[in-house]
Amino acid sequence: PRGREWEELVDEFERRAEQTGGNRSRAMSLRDQLSITAGKSSQFNPKVLEGMPLIESAFMASLLMVMWFFGRYLRMDAFLILFYPMPIFLVAFRWGARYAALTVCIAVAIMMFDMGPLFAISFACNTGFMSVLFSVAMAAQWHWLVVLLFGTVGKCVGFVLNIKIQGLFFKQD
């Protein structure tokens, strides 16, 4: 088709796309699939996505817990210490600092039951606190020196808290 025929085909395609709710020549997005399963065919349905931050926070916390478990029990901490903050960063960049802190809280709760309070306290003080401060600073897009300063302060405060809490737990100064 050339000229006028081509324009008529394009117009017809666009009209059909509007009637069916969009261009289906591409793969359906997760939002489209969720809205279809919720009964609103081909329309954006924000009610379906309200629980996504909580679901992703819980998933990332369980991933974090599995990484911590393997790192502690299989003696892979020297390597995995680089990757412990990643799930927290991903949640912070996607949903904000509130859900990053929620991810740490969920991970600590899971660790309390699975690995015991000392491992959970160690994680919360050494990695969790630092990761939340890092993610807050990076999500706010602060200068890189401020981000490093926040991470350093978080790691130092976490280390001191870890020593104090475990000192109280073992009744030693």
N, CA, C and O of each residue as an XYZ file, in Angstrom:
692
protein
N       0.826     -1.197      0.000
C       0.000      0.000      0.000
C       0.868      1.258      0.000
O       1.922      1.331      0.632
N       0.376      2.220     -0.727
C       1.096      3.487     -0.832
C       0.132      4.649     -0.649
O      -1.066      4.539     -0.909
N       0.687      5.758     -0.196
C      -0.076      6.994     -0.123
C      -1.318      6.899      0.749
O      -1.236      6.633      1.948
N      -2.465      7.122      0.126
C      -3.745      7.188      0.830
C      -4.118      5.845      1.472
O      -4.677      5.831      2.569
N      -3.825      4.734      0.823
C      -4.134      3.404      1.378
C      -3.365      3.179      2.687
O      -3.901      2.663      3.667
N      -2.114      3.576      2.665
C      -1.290      3.412      3.859
C      -1.853      4.230      5.023
O      -1.928      3.733      6.147
N      -2.242      5.459      4.766
C      -2.811      6.304      5.814
C      -4.110      5.723      6.352
O      -4.371      5.791      7.553
N      -4.930      5.149      5.468
C      -6.169      4.516      5.922
C      -5.889      3.297      6.795
O      -6.578      3.082      7.792
N      -4.888      2.497      6.432
C      -4.520      1.329      7.244
C      -4.010      1.753      8.619
O      -4.360      1.152      9.634
N      -3.184      2.789      8.639
C      -2.659      3.276      9.913
C      -3.799      3.802     10.780
O      -3.850      3.520     11.978
N      -4.711      4.564     10.181
C      -5.860      5.081     10.935
C      -6.715      3.952     11.488
O      -7.156      4.010     12.636
N      -6.951      2.925     10.678
C      -7.754      1.785     11.130
C      -7.044      1.046     12.267
O      -7.679      0.640     13.240
N      -5.742      0.874     12.141
C      -4.981      0.196     13.194
C      -5.041      0.981     14.495
O      -5.239      0.401     15.563
N      -4.872      2.295     14.413
C      -4.934      3.120     15.613
C      -6.326      3.107     16.238
O      -6.454      3.087     17.462
N      -7.365      3.119     15.412
C      -8.732      3.056     15.919
C      -8.987      1.722     16.630
O      -9.588      1.691     17.704
N      -8.531      0.631     16.028
C      -8.692     -0.685     16.675
C      -7.885     -0.762     17.975
O      -8.335     -1.349     18.960
N      -6.703     -0.169     17.968
C      -5.875     -0.180     19.175
C      -6.553      0.576     20.306
O      -6.518      0.143     21.457
N      -7.171      1.705     19.978
C      -7.885      2.472     21.001
C      -9.097      1.714     21.518
O      -9.402      1.773     22.709
N      -9.785      1.008     20.645
C     -10.975      0.257     21.045
C     -10.618     -0.921     21.941
O     -11.361     -1.246     22.868
N      -9.484     -1.563     21.670
C      -9.087     -2.730     22.466
C      -8.231     -2.358     23.658
O      -7.895     -3.229     24.460
N      -7.867     -1.094     23.803
C      -7.140     -0.670     24.983
C      -5.660     -0.540     24.794
O      -4.939     -0.381     25.779
N      -5.173     -0.597     23.595
C      -3.749     -0.391     23.401
C      -3.200     -1.252     22.295
O      -3.918     -2.032     21.670
N      -1.948     -1.100     22.072
C      -1.257     -1.835     21.019
C      -0.867     -3.209     21.552
O      -0.059     -3.294     22.477
N      -1.404     -4.261     21.008
C      -1.100     -5.616     21.466
C      -0.045     -6.300     20.608
O       0.151     -7.511     20.706
N       0.639     -5.519     19.758
C       1.699     -6.119     18.968
C       2.941     -6.345     19.824
O       3.842     -7.083     19.425
N       2.996     -5.720     20.994
C       4.103     -5.922     21.925
C       3.652     -6.885     23.021
O       2.458     -7.142     23.176
N       4.592     -7.404     23.764
C       4.258     -8.303     24.872
C       3.532     -7.519     25.962
O       3.806     -6.338     26.175
N       2.619     -8.174     26.638
C       1.857     -7.514     27.690
C       2.747     -7.272     28.898
O       3.555     -8.121     29.275
N       2.585     -6.115     29.490
C       3.349     -5.801     30.690
C       2.706     -6.486     31.895
O       1.579     -6.975     31.818
N       3.431     -6.512     32.995
C       2.911     -7.114     34.223
C       1.665     -6.363     34.685
O       0.710     -6.982     35.154
N       1.663     -5.059     34.559
C       0.497     -4.282     34.979
C      -0.731     -4.640     34.145
O      -1.837     -4.753     34.674
N      -0.526     -4.819     32.824
C      -1.653     -5.212     31.976
C      -2.177     -6.583     32.360
O      -3.387     -6.801     32.412
N      -1.254     -7.518     32.634
C      -1.674     -8.869     33.005
C      -2.431     -8.850     34.325
O      -3.448     -9.527     34.468
N      -1.938     -8.074     35.296
C      -2.621     -8.002     36.582
C      -3.997     -7.365     36.453
O      -4.944     -7.788     37.116
N      -4.112     -6.349     35.601
C      -5.413     -5.712     35.457
C      -6.403     -6.627     34.753
O      -7.600     -6.579     35.039
N      -5.922     -7.459     33.839
C      -6.823     -8.396     33.171
C      -7.299     -9.458     34.144
O      -8.473     -9.828     34.138
N      -6.388     -9.957     34.989
C      -6.803    -10.967     35.961
C      -7.733    -10.378     37.010
O      -8.513    -11.105     37.625
N      -7.658     -9.055     37.222
C      -8.552     -8.425     38.186
C      -9.913     -8.112     37.575
O     -10.800     -7.619     38.271
N     -10.093     -8.390     36.286
C     -11.394     -8.216     35.672
C     -11.559     -6.950     34.875
O     -12.626     -6.724     34.304
N     -10.553     -6.121     34.814
C     -10.656     -4.885     34.038
C      -9.761     -5.031     32.822
O      -8.604     -4.612     32.834
N     -10.292     -5.612     31.803
C      -9.520     -5.942     30.612
C      -8.909     -4.702     29.977
O      -9.602     -3.742     29.642
N      -7.598     -4.753     29.824
C      -6.820     -3.753     29.100
C      -6.910     -2.353     29.685
O      -6.753     -1.378     28.949
N      -7.151     -2.225     30.949
C      -7.167     -0.915     31.586
C      -6.202     -0.927     32.755
O      -6.013     -1.955     33.405
N      -5.596      0.210     33.018
C      -4.705      0.326     34.156
C      -5.522      0.264     35.438
O      -6.468      1.031     35.619
N      -5.158     -0.638     36.314
C      -5.906     -0.836     37.551
C      -4.966     -0.623     38.731
O      -4.289     -1.569     39.133
N      -4.894      0.569     39.299
C      -3.941      0.836     40.377
C      -4.231      0.071     41.660
O      -3.318     -0.129     42.461
N      -5.455     -0.362     41.885
C      -5.786     -1.100     43.111
C      -5.029     -2.422     43.177
O      -4.694     -2.896     44.262
N      -4.760     -3.018     42.009
C      -4.058     -4.296     41.975
C      -2.622     -4.129     42.447
O      -2.047     -5.051     43.025
N      -2.037     -2.958     42.203
C      -0.625     -2.742     42.509
C      -0.375     -2.159     43.899
O       0.776     -1.880     44.236
N      -1.400     -1.967     44.707
C      -1.206     -1.355     46.026
C      -0.322     -2.190     46.935
O       0.431     -1.635     47.735
N      -0.395     -3.497     46.834
C       0.394     -4.360     47.706
C       1.779     -4.689     47.194
O       2.536     -5.388     47.869
N       2.127     -4.200     46.012
C       3.421     -4.549     45.422
C       4.618     -4.129     46.274
O       5.568     -4.907     46.362
N       4.639     -2.952     46.907
C       5.804     -2.617     47.731
C       6.007     -3.602     48.887
O       7.140     -3.968     49.202
N       4.921     -4.024     49.509
C       5.046     -4.984     50.609
C       5.517     -6.341     50.116
O       6.341     -6.993     50.757
N       4.992     -6.761     48.976
C       5.390     -8.049     48.417
C       6.867     -8.032     48.043
O       7.600     -8.973     48.350
N       7.304     -6.965     47.381
C       8.711     -6.879     46.999
C       9.612     -6.748     48.215
O      10.713     -7.299     48.226
N       9.173     -6.034     49.230
C       9.978     -5.918     50.453
C      10.153     -7.281     51.109
O      11.256     -7.634     51.527
N       9.076     -8.044     51.201
C       9.161     -9.376     51.808
C      10.022    -10.304     50.971
O      10.809    -11.077     51.516
N       9.885    -10.238     49.658
C      10.703    -11.083     48.789
C      12.177    -10.736     48.930
O      13.014    -11.629     49.060
N      12.498     -9.459     48.905
C      13.902     -9.045     49.025
C      14.457     -9.370     50.414
O      15.638     -9.688     50.552
N      13.617     -9.291     51.430
C      14.072     -9.660     52.778
C      14.377    -11.146     52.849
O      15.357    -11.545     53.479
N      13.556    -11.970     52.216
C      13.836    -13.410     52.233
C      15.082    -13.729     51.412
O      15.859    -14.609     51.782
N      15.278    -13.017     50.296
C      16.508    -13.195     49.518
C      17.722    -12.787     50.336
O      18.748    -13.467     50.322
N      17.601    -11.688     51.040
C      18.676    -11.209     51.905
C      18.984    -12.209     53.013
O      20.145    -12.449     53.345
N      17.937    -12.781     53.572
C      18.112    -13.763     54.637
C      18.817    -15.016     54.121
O      19.672    -15.572     54.810
N      18.471    -15.459     52.932
C      19.129    -16.636     52.345
C      20.602    -16.337     52.083
O      21.463    -17.178     52.343
N      20.894    -15.146     51.570
C      22.295    -14.774     51.343
C      23.066    -14.730     52.659
O      24.198    -15.207     52.733
N      22.456    -14.159     53.696
C      23.111    -14.084     55.006
C      23.333    -15.478     55.572
O      24.384    -15.761     56.148
N      22.350    -16.340     55.409
C      22.447    -17.720     55.894
C      23.630    -18.429     55.227
O      24.467    -19.023     55.907
N      23.695    -18.364     53.898
C      24.807    -19.014     53.192
C      26.135    -18.364     53.554
O      27.141    -19.055     53.713
N      26.145    -17.060     53.682
C      27.384    -16.374     54.030
C      27.909    -16.772     55.392
O      29.115    -16.943     55.568
N      27.015    -16.921     56.357
C      27.439    -17.265     57.711
C      27.803    -18.744     57.865
O      28.844    -19.078     58.430
N      26.954    -19.607     57.367
C      27.159    -21.035     57.603
C      28.113    -21.694     56.618
O      28.716    -22.714     56.949
N      28.266    -21.150     55.433
C      29.197    -21.706     54.460
C      30.488    -20.903     54.372
O      31.315    -21.137     53.490
N      30.654    -19.974     55.272
C      31.868    -19.145     55.376
C      32.166    -18.399     54.067
O      33.302    -18.381     53.593
N      31.124    -17.789     53.495
C      31.295    -17.011     52.266
C      31.106    -15.523     52.528
O      30.840    -14.763     51.596
N      31.238    -15.098     53.774
C      31.014    -13.702     54.137
C      31.952    -12.739     53.419
O      31.544    -11.640     53.043
N      33.199    -13.143     53.228
C      34.164    -12.239     52.608
C      33.725    -11.852     51.190
O      34.002    -10.741     50.738
N      33.050    -12.753     50.498
C      32.570    -12.465     49.157
C      31.179    -11.831     49.173
O      30.931    -10.849     48.472
N      30.279    -12.392     49.968
C      28.892    -11.951     49.959
C      28.659    -10.612     50.657
O      27.598    -10.010     50.494
N      29.631    -10.142     51.429
C      29.461     -8.856     52.113
C      29.231     -7.725     51.103
O      28.625     -6.704     51.428
N      29.721     -7.921     49.885
C      29.505     -6.929     48.833
C      28.059     -6.906     48.364
O      27.574     -5.878     47.891
N      27.366     -8.036     48.492
C      26.025     -8.157     47.931
C      24.912     -8.084     48.969
O      23.742     -8.032     48.592
N      25.225     -8.079     50.243
C      24.178     -8.004     51.271
C      23.296     -6.764     51.137
O      22.080     -6.878     51.287
N      23.858     -5.579     50.861
C      22.988     -4.393     50.769
C      22.149     -4.310     49.489
O      21.223     -3.501     49.424
N      22.443     -5.116     48.484
C      21.774     -4.979     47.192
C      20.245     -5.083     47.250
O      19.570     -4.231     46.673
N      19.669     -6.092     47.922
C      18.203     -6.132     47.972
C      17.594     -4.897     48.643
O      16.521     -4.439     48.253
N      18.282     -4.369     49.645
C      17.787     -3.172     50.324
C      17.866     -1.973     49.387
O      16.945     -1.157     49.345
N      18.956     -1.863     48.638
C      19.092     -0.774     47.670
C      18.001     -0.850     46.609
O      17.401      0.165     46.253
N      17.748     -2.049     46.109
C      16.731     -2.195     45.062
C      15.351     -1.757     45.552
O      14.614     -1.080     44.835
N      15.015     -2.147     46.770
C      13.720     -1.743     47.327
C      13.687     -0.229     47.543
O      12.671      0.413     47.276
N      14.787      0.339     48.022
C      14.826      1.786     48.273
C      14.700      2.574     46.978
O      13.984      3.574     46.934
N      15.378      2.144     45.935
C      15.297      2.871     44.671
C      13.920      2.743     44.035
O      13.447      3.662     43.367
N      13.286      1.606     44.246
C      11.991      1.386     43.597
C      10.832      1.979     44.399
O       9.915      2.566     43.824
N      10.871      1.824     45.743
C       9.705      2.200     46.547
C       9.992      3.237     47.620
O       9.047      3.778     48.193
N      11.245      3.541     47.918
C      11.561      4.576     48.894
C      12.196      4.015     50.159
O      12.287      2.803     50.354
N      12.631      4.935     51.007
C      13.371      4.568     52.215
C      12.496      3.830     53.231
O      12.990      2.982     53.973
N      11.216      4.146     53.265
C      10.308      3.478     54.211
C      10.294      1.974     53.975
O      10.352      1.193     54.925
N      10.216      1.571     52.720
C      10.168      0.144     52.412
C      11.550     -0.509     52.522
O      11.646     -1.718     52.735
N      12.615      0.280     52.377
C      13.954     -0.255     52.630
C      14.106     -0.619     54.107
O      14.644     -1.675     54.443
N      13.629      0.263     54.981
C      13.666     -0.038     56.416
C      12.758     -1.223     56.742
O      13.093     -2.046     57.594
N      11.627     -1.308     56.077
C      10.736     -2.449     56.275
C      11.408     -3.745     55.834
O      11.229     -4.781     56.475
N      12.172     -3.702     54.758
C      12.900     -4.881     54.292
C      13.899     -5.347     55.345
O      14.020     -6.544     55.606
N      14.611     -4.406     55.947
C      15.560     -4.773     57.005
C      14.826     -5.364     58.204
O      15.279     -6.355     58.777
N      13.704     -4.772     58.587
C      12.928     -5.285     59.735
C      12.418     -6.697     59.469
O      12.470     -7.551     60.354
N      11.928     -6.946     58.266
C      11.445     -8.291     57.924
C      12.604     -9.282     57.933
O      12.467    -10.396     58.439
N      13.738     -8.882     57.377
C      14.902     -9.776     57.359
C      15.372    -10.094     58.779
O      15.725    -11.236     59.074
N      15.379     -9.094     59.653
C      15.780     -9.330     61.046
C      14.792    -10.259     61.740
O      15.196    -11.126     62.514
N      13.507    -10.086     61.473
C      12.501    -10.967     62.081
C      12.676    -12.406     61.611
O      12.580    -13.338     62.410
N      12.930    -12.588     60.330
C      13.156    -13.947     59.818
C      14.415    -14.543     60.441
O      14.431    -15.712     60.826
N      15.468    -13.732     60.537
C      16.721    -14.222     61.125
C      16.570    -14.570     62.597
O      17.205    -15.507     63.080
N      15.740    -13.829     63.313
C      15.500    -14.125     64.725
C      14.988    -15.553     64.898
O      15.418    -16.278     65.796
N      14.064    -15.941     64.025
C      13.473    -17.264     64.154
C      14.356    -18.357     63.573
O      14.417    -19.458     64.120
N      15.035    -18.071     62.480
C      15.815    -19.117     61.811
C      17.223    -19.293     62.368
O      17.694    -20.422     62.509
N      17.895    -18.200     62.683
C      19.304    -18.280     63.036
C      19.607    -17.862     64.467
O      20.710    -18.101     64.959
N      18.661    -17.252     65.128
C      18.876    -16.839     66.503
C      19.088    -15.345     66.626
O      19.349    -14.659     65.638
N      18.973    -14.842     67.859
C      19.042    -13.390     68.055
C      20.418    -12.779     67.800
O      20.501    -11.627     67.375
N      21.487    -13.512     68.046
C      22.817    -12.922     67.839
C      23.104    -12.649     66.374
O      23.650    -11.600     66.032
N      22.739    -13.588     65.502
C      22.931    -13.350     64.078
C      22.046    -12.196     63.607
O      22.467    -11.378     62.789
N      20.827    -12.134     64.125
C      19.911    -11.061     63.725
C      20.424     -9.701     64.190
O      20.378     -8.729     63.436
N      20.910     -9.630     65.424
C      21.459     -8.375     65.936
C      22.703     -7.982     65.148
O      22.898     -6.813     64.818
N      23.534     -8.962     64.854
C      24.742     -8.697     64.079
C      24.393     -8.143     62.701
O      25.019     -7.193     62.233
N      23.394     -8.738     62.054
C      22.981     -8.237     60.741
C      22.390     -6.838     60.847
O      22.751     -5.946     60.080
N      21.479     -6.650     61.801
C      20.803     -5.352     61.925
C      21.806     -4.232     62.191
O      21.690     -3.144     61.629
N      22.787     -4.500     63.047
C      23.757     -3.455     63.386
C      24.789     -3.244     62.279
O      25.054     -2.109     61.884
N      25.364     -4.328     61.784
C      26.469     -4.189     60.832
C      26.023     -3.865     59.417
O      26.604     -2.992     58.772
N      25.014     -4.545     58.929
C      24.634     -4.383     57.527
C      23.341     -3.604     57.361
O      23.258     -2.732     56.495
N      22.341     -3.893     58.161
C      21.030     -3.289     57.983
C      21.021     -1.786     58.148
O      20.510     -1.067     57.289
N      21.580     -1.307     59.242
C      21.584      0.128     59.522
C      22.347      0.890     58.444
O      21.883      1.919     57.952
N      23.519      0.376     58.081
C      24.336      1.017     57.056
C      23.611      1.025     55.711
O      23.645      2.029     54.999
N      22.960     -0.078     55.358
C      22.293     -0.172     54.066
C      21.116      0.792     53.962
O      20.893      1.393     52.911
N      20.371      0.937     55.039
C      19.244      1.878     55.014
C      19.753      3.309     54.868
O      19.187      4.085     54.097
N      20.808      3.673     55.592
C      21.355      5.024     55.456
C      21.914      5.267     54.055
O      21.711      6.331     53.470
N      22.619      4.266     53.528
C      23.135      4.366     52.158
C      21.997      4.571     51.165
O      22.064      5.447     50.303
N      20.964      3.766     51.292
C      19.877      3.829     50.319
C      19.095      5.136     50.430
O      18.626      5.660     49.420
N      18.951      5.666     51.636
C      18.289      6.966     51.795
C      19.086      8.050     51.080
O      18.521      8.878     50.365
N      20.390      8.040     51.276
C      21.234      9.059     50.656
C      21.282      8.911     49.136
O      21.267      9.910     48.416
N      21.339      7.680     48.645
C      21.394      7.492     47.200
C      20.052      7.754     46.537
O      20.008      8.301     45.435
N      18.961      7.377     47.185
C      17.636      7.633     46.607
C      17.348      9.129     46.546
O      16.635      9.587     45.653
N      17.894      9.886     47.483
C      17.723     11.344     47.468
C      18.686     12.022     46.488
O      18.624     13.236     46.292
N      19.566     11.242     45.882
C      20.548     11.715     44.912
C      21.434     12.814     45.474
O      21.641     13.854     44.848
N      21.948     12.562     46.662
C      22.878     13.499     47.269
C      24.252     13.322     46.644
O      24.497     12.370     45.902
N      25.126     14.238     46.950
C      26.499     14.192     46.450
C      27.172     12.911     46.949
O      26.867     12.430     48.041
N      28.085     12.364     46.148
C      28.677     11.074     46.489
C      29.464     11.116     47.789
O      29.552     10.101     48.480
N      30.045     12.271     48.145
C      30.760     12.357     49.423
C      29.795     12.231     50.606
O      30.127     11.623     51.623
N      28.613     12.805     50.464
C      27.609     12.703     51.524
C      27.111     11.261     51.641
O      26.879     10.763     52.743
N      26.951     10.599     50.495
C      26.527      9.194     50.513
C      27.565      8.339     51.233
O      27.216      7.505     52.068
N      28.837      8.547     50.910
C      29.900      7.792     51.582
C      29.965      8.129     53.066
O      30.204      7.248     53.892
N      29.755      9.386     53.407
C      29.745      9.800     54.805
C      28.607      9.108     55.562
O      28.804      8.619     56.675
N      27.418      9.070     54.955
C      26.287      8.384     55.578
C      26.601      6.904     55.794
O      26.326      6.359     56.863
N      27.177      6.252     54.780
C      27.524      4.839     54.918
C      28.569      4.600     55.994
O      28.486      3.634     56.752
N      29.549      5.484     56.055
C      30.596      5.357     57.067
C      30.038      5.541     58.469
O      30.348      4.766     59.375
N      29.223      6.557     58.643
C      28.600      6.791     59.947
C      27.709      5.608     60.324
O      27.715      5.159     61.471
N      26.953      5.113     59.363
C      26.083      3.965     59.629
C      26.861      2.730     60.035
O      26.454      2.016     60.951
N      27.977      2.465     59.366
C      28.790      1.296     59.695
C      29.437      1.460     61.075
O      29.488      0.508     61.853
N      29.934      2.671     61.379
C      30.562      2.907     62.685
C      29.550      2.790     63.826
O      29.825      2.146     64.839
N      28.381      3.412     63.663
C      27.348      3.320     64.694
C      26.892      1.872     64.851
O      26.697      1.397     65.970
N      26.721      1.173     63.733
C      26.323     -0.230     63.789
C      27.348     -1.098     64.479
O      26.989     -1.997     65.239
N      28.623     -0.840     64.226
C      29.680     -1.629     64.860
C      29.693     -1.412     66.374
O      29.806     -2.366     67.144
N      29.576     -0.152     66.791
C      29.558      0.146     68.233
C      28.320     -0.477     68.882
O      28.423     -1.069     69.957
N      27.159     -0.353     68.248
C      25.949     -0.973     68.783
C      26.085     -2.485     68.886
O      25.654     -3.094     69.865
N      26.688     -3.084     67.865
C      26.887     -4.529     67.874
C      27.766     -4.958     69.046
O      27.449     -5.924     69.740
N      28.858     -4.251     69.266
C      29.756     -4.563     70.388
C      29.028     -4.383     71.714
O      29.129     -5.238     72.595
N      28.294     -3.279     71.867
C      27.589     -3.018     73.129
C      26.497     -4.060     73.392
O      26.392     -4.577     74.504
N      25.696     -4.365     72.390
C      24.596     -5.314     72.584
C      25.125     -6.713     72.865
O      24.620     -7.401     73.752
N      26.138     -7.137     72.116
C      26.688     -8.469     72.385
C      27.443     -8.491     73.706
O      27.495     -9.529     74.365
N      28.029     -7.367     74.106
C      28.651     -7.288     75.429
C      27.613     -7.448     76.542
O      27.861     -8.123     77.541
N      26.469     -6.833     76.362
C      25.383     -7.007     77.331
C      24.866     -8.435     77.325
O      24.537     -8.985     78.376
N      24.793     -9.033     76.147
C      24.273    -10.393     76.018
C      25.203    -11.398     76.709
O      24.738    -12.325     77.373
N      26.514    -11.209     76.551
C      27.477    -12.128     77.174
C      27.974    -11.630     78.519
O      28.838    -12.260     79.129
N      27.438    -10.501     78.997
C      27.759     -9.913     80.299
C      29.254     -9.602     80.431
O      29.887     -9.921     81.437
N      29.790     -8.978     79.396
C      31.177     -8.535     79.415
C      31.244     -7.103     78.901
O      30.398     -6.667     78.120
N      32.281     -6.368     79.362
C      32.479     -4.994     78.885
C      33.338     -5.004     77.653
O      33.625     -3.947     77.092
